[in-house]
């Protein structure tokens, strides 16, 4: 079960979006544990088409093999759009660089092969003339798998 609460507010050219949730496995909790997931993104609209942003995401584990661990990332980025595709459909494209803010990482990000910055692709669907809802439609990432799995080639 993964209950999640989300909230967002736009104030002038500023937007803030935040979620908090938990991953609560129905079984295997002694191995998987439970995770609290928190995410906040702030962006600023410039001339209606340029959106610099800063995102913070965190995971806090309780129980399981990762008990007591926490992982925090900061992601500065830039989104361009929304460019109209149809009457109620706009396209936004953007990317960001994920920066570790804690020393613990669930997955290895060693230099070989190098990690490419994560890029997010967003589709913006206009709800009305006042605002819009942004939904990530995909994320691209190229990082080495954990635990040396890259050596099995």
Secondary structure, 3 states (H helix, E strand, C coil): CCCEEEEEEEECCEEEEEEEEEEECCCCHHHHCEEEEEEEEEEEEECCCEEEEEEEEEEEEECCCCCCCEEEEEEEEEEEEEEEEECCEEEEEEEEEEEECCCCCCCCCCCCCCCEEEEEEEEEEECCCCCEEEEEEEEEEECCCCCCHHHHC
